[in-house]
Amino acid sequence: ARAAGRVALRADLARLRAGGAQSFFAAACVRLHRLAHALHTSGHRRAARWAWLANQMLTGADISPASQIGPGVTLPYPAGLYIHGCAGSDLTMLAQCWIGPLVDRHGRLPPLSQAPLLGRAVSLGHHAGVHGCPRVGDGVYIGAGCVVGETVANDTVLVPRPMKLRHATPAPGHAVPVLSTGSAGPTGA
């Protein structure tokens, strides 16, 4: 398990360097998660909790020690990340993303068997999320602001609906205010 963890960490750091995201916090987040996961799988739950808490305090990322994430994970902006699930290799998550199951009526997280399962080379944009127990295929791109709650097929690109600009027509008898963009000059009495 330790050798596999070291190999995954090397792949993570190499992918961070290749992408140009050589932030101290990005590297620390990945290293602390790998440490917490290794301690969790070896049965050292208390030490895993300390590594998890250190990750939260230092980087702002909440990555469960039980989460199984493949090698090559890239978290360039770890602040606000939440992960409780399983993901394949080459996962990319930007700021304020979340992956996790729905809590039960007592506010507890279910086991990983009821958490989201992401395939290889999945990318999440800013403020994107995966909730419930969906299966996300390989090569999926989830755009900024999208929330996934159902199964997604391989090689799918999800983007939010574009906003529509609506022009309000004034009611009869009401004038539309006109704003002046020029300088009004001195106003003195």
Rosetta silent file (secondary structure, phi, psi, omega in degrees, C-alpha in Angstrom):
SEQUENCE: ARAAGRVALRADLARLRAGGAQSFFAAACVRLHRLAHALHTSGHRRAARWAWLANQMLTGADISPASQIGPGVTLPYPAGLYIHGCAGSDLTMLAQCWIGPLVDRHGRLPPLSQAPLLGRAVSLGHHAGVHGCPRVGDGVYIGAGCVVGETVANDTVLVPRPMKLRHATPAPGHAVPVLSTGSAGPTGA
SCORE:     score description
SCORE:     0.000 S_00000001
   1 L     0.000  -37.592  179.870    0.000    0.000    0.000 S_00000001
   2 H   -66.870  -41.126 -179.963    2.858    2.378    0.761 S_00000001
   3 H   -64.063  -41.340  178.317    4.533    1.705   -2.587 S_00000001
   4 H   -65.131  -37.932  177.073    1.254    2.321   -4.439 S_00000001
   5 H   -64.518  -40.246  177.806    0.784    5.547   -2.479 S_00000001
   6 H   -66.159  -40.540  178.584    4.280    6.746   -3.401 S_00000001
   7 H   -63.542  -43.368  179.121    3.694    5.945   -7.078 S_00000001
   8 H   -64.096  -40.811  179.604    0.367    7.834   -7.007 S_00000001
   9 H   -65.099  -40.773  176.713    1.979   10.821   -5.277 S_00000001
  10 H   -61.326  -42.242  178.812    4.770   10.959   -7.872 S_00000001
  11 H   -64.696  -39.765  178.292    2.165   10.919  -10.657 S_00000001
  12 H   -60.528  -50.316 -176.560    0.192   13.667   -8.884 S_00000001
  13 H   -68.086  -35.490  176.928    3.200   15.945   -8.486 S_00000001
  14 H   -65.207  -39.461  178.966    4.399   15.307  -12.060 S_00000001
  15 H   -69.409  -35.638  175.785    0.969   16.261  -13.409 S_00000001
  16 H   -62.602  -44.990  179.804    0.941   19.405  -11.246 S_00000001
  17 H   -65.477  -40.354 -179.433    4.350   20.434  -12.606 S_00000001
  18 H   -65.859  -33.336 -179.708    3.352   19.691  -16.201 S_00000001
  19 L   -83.470   -4.485  179.089    0.200   21.804  -15.869 S_00000001
  20 L    83.735    0.909 -179.422    2.098   24.771  -14.461 S_00000001
  21 L   -94.478   78.706 -177.581    0.219   24.643  -11.135 S_00000001
  22 L  -100.310   37.743 -179.791    3.210   24.458   -8.814 S_00000001
  23 L   -69.456  143.831  175.564    1.463   26.098   -5.896 S_00000001
  24 H   -59.743  -41.902 -176.542    2.562   25.127   -2.404 S_00000001
  25 H   -69.744  -35.745  177.548   -1.063   24.640   -1.386 S_00000001
  26 H   -64.579  -46.019  179.648   -1.892   22.423   -4.373 S_00000001
  27 H   -67.634  -41.011  179.791    1.055   20.130   -3.662 S_00000001
  28 H   -64.517  -38.707  179.733    0.396   20.148    0.101 S_00000001
  29 H   -61.639  -46.906 -179.345   -3.258   19.262   -0.438 S_00000001
  30 H   -66.348  -44.096 -179.955   -2.423   16.241   -2.573 S_00000001
  31 H   -62.088  -44.936 -179.184    0.371   15.090   -0.257 S_00000001
  32 H   -66.619  -35.251  176.116   -1.773   15.377    2.865 S_00000001
  33 H   -66.738  -43.832  179.019   -4.633   13.479    1.232 S_00000001
  34 H   -60.509  -39.958  177.650   -2.285   10.681    0.148 S_00000001
  35 H   -65.092  -47.396 -179.740   -0.929   10.514    3.702 S_00000001
  36 H   -62.008  -40.702 -179.954   -4.405   10.488    5.261 S_00000001
  37 H   -67.010  -41.690  178.379   -5.595    7.804    2.835 S_00000001
  38 H   -63.125  -41.970  178.496   -2.527    5.609    3.493 S_00000001
  39 H   -66.654  -38.216  179.962   -3.029    5.920    7.250 S_00000001
  40 H   -65.540  -45.052 -178.608   -6.746    5.193    6.906 S_00000001
  41 H   -70.763  -25.228  178.567   -6.238    2.046    4.822 S_00000001
  42 L   -87.029    1.258  175.402   -3.541    0.761    7.203 S_00000001
  43 L    94.908    1.748  179.396   -5.917    1.062   10.156 S_00000001
  44 L   -91.747   74.443 -173.314   -4.445    4.165   11.797 S_00000001
  45 H   -65.896  -39.201 -178.486   -7.736    6.063   11.939 S_00000001
  46 H   -67.521  -43.314  177.712   -6.680    8.661   14.522 S_00000001
  47 H   -65.829  -36.893  177.234   -3.517    9.602   12.606 S_00000001
  48 H   -63.351  -38.970  178.313   -5.564    9.724    9.379 S_00000001
  49 H   -64.042  -39.155  178.582   -7.957   12.131   11.058 S_00000001
  50 H   -64.944  -41.529  177.741   -5.053   14.399   12.070 S_00000001
  51 H   -65.259  -39.100  177.876   -3.730   14.449    8.488 S_00000001
  52 H   -63.832  -44.913  178.710   -7.255   15.187    7.224 S_00000001
  53 H   -65.282  -38.340  177.040   -7.661   18.042    9.717 S_00000001
  54 H   -62.467  -38.907  177.854   -4.227   19.436    8.801 S_00000001
  55 H   -63.811  -42.695  178.223   -5.325   19.427    5.149 S_00000001
  56 H   -63.059  -45.020 -176.390   -8.498   21.309    6.037 S_00000001
  57 H   -70.956  -38.844 -175.176   -6.695   23.908    8.124 S_00000001
  58 H   -80.678  -45.065 -172.130   -3.777   24.457    5.746 S_00000001
  59 H  -110.812  -17.503 -177.957   -5.422   24.300    2.308 S_00000001
  60 L    84.717    7.637 -179.613   -9.169   24.561    2.927 S_00000001
  61 L   -96.870  135.990  177.824   -9.860   21.246    1.182 S_00000001
  62 E  -111.126   90.073 -179.305  -12.119   18.638    2.808 S_00000001
  63 E  -113.653  115.558 -177.521  -11.061   15.330    1.269 S_00000001
  64 L   -60.068  136.159  176.822  -12.223   12.284    3.193 S_00000001
  65 L   -61.806  -23.817  179.296   -9.376    9.892    4.108 S_00000001
  66 L   -78.956  -15.653 -178.285  -11.574    7.028    2.893 S_00000001
  67 L   -62.864  131.407  179.443  -11.868    8.560   -0.604 S_00000001
  68 E  -102.962  109.470 -178.014  -10.090    6.495   -3.217 S_00000001
  69 E  -120.295  129.167 -178.531   -8.580    8.769   -5.868 S_00000001
  70 L   -68.524  172.824 -179.720   -6.374    7.433   -8.637 S_00000001
  71 L   -68.529  155.944  176.980   -2.932    8.810   -9.531 S_00000001
  72 L    87.541   21.842  179.335   -2.556   12.069  -11.393 S_00000001
  73 L   -72.140  137.626  178.748   -5.059   14.156   -9.416 S_00000001
  74 E  -124.507  118.749  178.427   -4.772   17.907  -10.035 S_00000001
  75 L  -126.975   77.217 -174.121   -6.246   20.371   -7.552 S_00000001
  76 L   -64.503  -29.120  179.102   -4.731   23.737   -8.543 S_00000001
  77 L  -126.697   86.201 -171.273   -7.012   25.729   -6.206 S_00000001
  78 L   -73.031  -14.314 -176.660   -7.749   23.478   -3.224 S_00000001
  79 L   -62.498  127.371  176.442   -9.732   25.998   -1.165 S_00000001
  80 L    85.265    5.705  178.438  -13.349   24.933   -0.831 S_00000001
  81 L   -78.261  144.552  175.200  -12.988   21.449   -2.318 S_00000001
  82 E  -136.915  124.126  178.920  -15.054   18.622   -0.871 S_00000001
  83 E  -134.883  124.005  167.898  -14.550   14.990   -1.869 S_00000001
  84 L  -141.891   85.558 -177.031  -16.187   11.892   -0.422 S_00000001
  85 L  -178.332 -168.771 -179.376  -16.198    9.384   -3.243 S_00000001
  86 E  -121.387  140.806 -179.354  -14.046    7.369   -5.614 S_00000001
  87 E  -141.680  149.741  177.191  -12.342    8.623   -8.763 S_00000001
  88 L   -79.191 -165.722 -178.043  -10.084    7.155  -11.407 S_00000001
  89 L   -73.305  159.653  175.595   -6.770    8.535  -12.579 S_00000001
  90 L    58.898   46.756  174.087   -6.229   12.087  -13.868 S_00000001
  91 L   -80.659  133.567  176.148   -9.009   13.821  -11.916 S_00000001
  92 E  -124.118  125.581  178.430   -8.978   17.617  -12.263 S_00000001
  93 E  -130.970  131.018  177.268  -10.996   19.820   -9.921 S_00000001
  94 L   -96.342 -172.089 -171.003  -10.998   23.613   -9.831 S_00000001
  95 L   -61.510  143.504  173.984  -12.047   25.908   -6.963 S_00000001
  96 L    62.256   30.486  176.678  -15.192   25.285   -4.908 S_00000001
  97 L   -90.366  156.811  178.458  -15.989   21.868   -6.435 S_00000001
  98 E  -146.388  141.489  176.420  -17.648   19.094   -4.500 S_00000001
  99 E  -133.436  118.833 -179.725  -18.147   15.374   -4.920 S_00000001
 100 E  -175.481  160.962  178.672  -20.206   13.576   -2.332 S_00000001
 101 L   -81.358  170.780  174.271  -23.275   11.549   -1.437 S_00000001
 102 L   -81.367  139.325  179.844  -26.447   12.825    0.134 S_00000001
 103 L   -76.834  157.560  178.946  -26.453   12.618    3.916 S_00000001
 104 L   -80.122 -176.786 -175.385  -29.039   10.533    5.739 S_00000001
 105 L   -68.132  -13.320  177.681  -31.776   11.971    7.936 S_00000001
 106 L   -97.035    2.006  179.416  -29.372   12.061   10.905 S_00000001
 107 L    83.071   16.622 -179.262  -26.787   14.121    9.004 S_00000001
 108 L  -100.585  149.289  176.675  -24.295   11.262    8.589 S_00000001
 109 L   -79.075  139.602  174.884  -22.413   10.349    5.451 S_00000001
 110 L   -76.058  171.462  178.353  -23.158    6.935    3.937 S_00000001
 111 L   -67.844  168.460 -178.434  -20.319    4.504    3.116 S_00000001
 112 H   -61.701  -21.930  178.001  -18.280    4.845   -0.080 S_00000001
 113 H   -65.768  -19.791  177.955  -20.449    2.195   -1.761 S_00000001
 114 H  -109.942   18.971  179.653  -23.227    4.815   -1.851 S_00000001
 115 L  -103.859  165.071  178.373  -20.955    7.696   -2.910 S_00000001
 116 L   -61.231  147.384  178.209  -20.291    9.001   -6.436 S_00000001
 117 E  -123.605  114.797 -178.772  -17.950    6.969   -8.645 S_00000001
 118 E  -104.770  143.525  179.327  -15.980    8.928  -11.239 S_00000001
 119 L   -81.952 -161.820 -179.582  -14.076    7.393  -14.140 S_00000001
 120 L   -81.267  151.066  173.994  -10.688    8.300  -15.589 S_00000001
 121 L    55.024   46.192  176.543   -9.807   11.796  -16.867 S_00000001
 122 L   -93.687  136.175  179.207  -12.819   13.572  -15.345 S_00000001
 123 E  -124.307  134.418  176.747  -12.608   17.377  -15.090 S_00000001
 124 E  -117.571  130.187  177.163  -14.792   19.651  -12.972 S_00000001
 125 L   -79.722 -178.648 -179.790  -14.945   23.407  -13.571 S_00000001
 126 L   -58.089  136.532  175.431  -15.339   26.085  -10.911 S_00000001
 127 L    59.618   26.312  177.234  -18.305   25.563   -8.559 S_00000001
 128 L   -91.396  159.380 -178.429  -19.275   22.246  -10.214 S_00000001
 129 E  -151.957  155.918  174.157  -20.571   19.318   -8.221 S_00000001
 130 E  -130.188  118.737 -177.715  -21.495   15.658   -8.257 S_00000001
 131 E  -129.216  164.131 -178.477  -23.975   14.577   -5.597 S_00000001
 132 L    85.936 -139.122 -178.845  -25.954   11.492   -4.729 S_00000001
 133 L  -130.926   46.330 -179.097  -24.764    8.145   -6.033 S_00000001
 134 L   -81.156  163.613  172.651  -24.203    8.685   -9.776 S_00000001
 135 E  -110.860  124.137 -179.991  -21.640    6.991  -11.970 S_00000001
 136 E  -109.479  125.963 -175.472  -19.653    9.395  -14.138 S_00000001
 137 L   -71.264 -175.414 -179.594  -17.910    7.843  -17.149 S_00000001
 138 L   -78.221  145.563  174.194  -14.391    8.308  -18.479 S_00000001
 139 L    68.856   27.609 -178.323  -13.335   11.563  -20.136 S_00000001
 140 L   -89.269  136.492  173.323  -16.269   13.629  -18.836 S_00000001
 141 E  -112.551  120.554  178.202  -15.991   17.418  -18.573 S_00000001
 142 E  -106.922  110.723 -173.706  -18.404   19.045  -16.104 S_00000001
 143 L   -68.065  170.772 -177.921  -18.473   22.770  -16.791 S_00000001
 144 L   -59.311  129.615  176.538  -18.495   25.600  -14.293 S_00000001
 145 L    82.829   -3.195  179.917  -21.631   25.707  -12.183 S_00000001
 146 L   -81.097  143.921  176.927  -23.035   22.360  -13.372 S_00000001
 147 E  -123.333  126.274 -177.619  -24.416   19.926  -10.817 S_00000001
 148 E  -106.547  129.172  177.685  -24.633   16.223  -11.680 S_00000001
 149 L  -129.037    2.139 -178.701  -27.082   13.972   -9.893 S_00000001
 150 L  -131.479  170.441  179.266  -27.522   11.197  -12.471 S_00000001
 151 L   -64.618  138.390 -179.883  -25.342    8.790  -14.406 S_00000001
 152 E  -121.472  132.427 -178.480  -23.231   10.404  -17.145 S_00000001
 153 L   -73.323  166.333  178.297  -21.919    8.479  -20.177 S_00000001
 154 L   -60.901  150.382  174.345  -18.280    8.421  -21.315 S_00000001
 155 L    53.239   43.180  178.830  -16.830   11.428  -23.175 S_00000001
 156 L  -103.132  142.561  175.247  -19.679   13.783  -22.292 S_00000001
 157 E  -114.025  119.927  179.412  -19.316   17.551  -22.015 S_00000001
 158 E  -109.076  124.775  177.546  -21.753   19.221  -19.619 S_00000001
 159 L  -129.483  152.549  178.752  -22.146   22.989  -19.734 S_00000001
 160 L   -71.803  157.102  176.407  -24.742   25.213  -18.055 S_00000001
 161 L   -65.571  141.130  178.831  -27.589   26.643  -20.050 S_00000001
 162 L   -70.357  147.745  178.121  -26.806   30.094  -21.393 S_00000001
 163 L   -75.547  148.961  178.461  -28.541   32.983  -19.729 S_00000001
 164 L  -105.787  133.758  176.337  -31.145   34.844  -21.748 S_00000001
 165 L   -89.704  119.747 -179.214  -31.166   38.610  -21.885 S_00000001
 166 L  -110.117  130.054  177.821  -34.724   39.823  -21.628 S_00000001
 167 L   -93.413  123.736  178.081  -35.651   43.377  -22.524 S_00000001
 168 L   -83.487  128.549  175.137  -38.362   44.795  -20.362 S_00000001
 169 L   -93.866  133.519 -177.842  -40.842   46.903  -22.255 S_00000001
 170 L   -69.384  148.543  176.893  -42.220   49.779  -20.218 S_00000001
 171 L   -68.503  153.919  179.608  -45.911   49.817  -19.405 S_00000001
 172 L   -58.204  133.893  178.815  -47.984   52.413  -21.254 S_00000001
 173 L    91.047   -8.108  178.734  -47.611   55.826  -19.651 S_00000001
 174 L  -105.550  133.676 -179.940  -44.295   54.998  -17.921 S_00000001
 175 L   -91.298  148.693  175.605  -41.097   56.518  -19.197 S_00000001
 176 L   -85.697  126.860 -179.737  -37.818   54.634  -19.383 S_00000001
 177 L   -67.270  139.959  178.582  -35.154   56.427  -17.312 S_00000001
 178 L  -111.907  127.587  179.492  -32.193   57.674  -19.341 S_00000001
 179 L   -97.204  135.380  178.658  -28.811   57.813  -17.673 S_00000001
 180 L   -86.898  135.132  179.217  -26.361   60.489  -18.710 S_00000001
 181 L  -104.656   -9.344 -179.859  -22.826   59.346  -19.351 S_00000001
 182 L   -85.346  171.663  178.666  -21.272   62.792  -19.896 S_00000001
 183 L   -80.399  137.551 -176.992  -19.904   65.103  -17.241 S_00000001
 184 L   -85.316  -13.779 -179.675  -22.504   67.372  -15.763 S_00000001
 185 L    80.934 -176.835 -178.096  -20.028   70.102  -14.875 S_00000001
 186 L   -71.017  138.278  176.845  -20.034   72.107  -11.675 S_00000001
 187 L  -114.297  102.234 -179.187  -23.303   72.281   -9.848 S_00000001
 188 L  -126.086  162.680  179.382  -23.313   75.327   -7.677 S_00000001
 189 L  -108.143    0.000    0.000  -25.990   77.549   -6.275 S_00000001
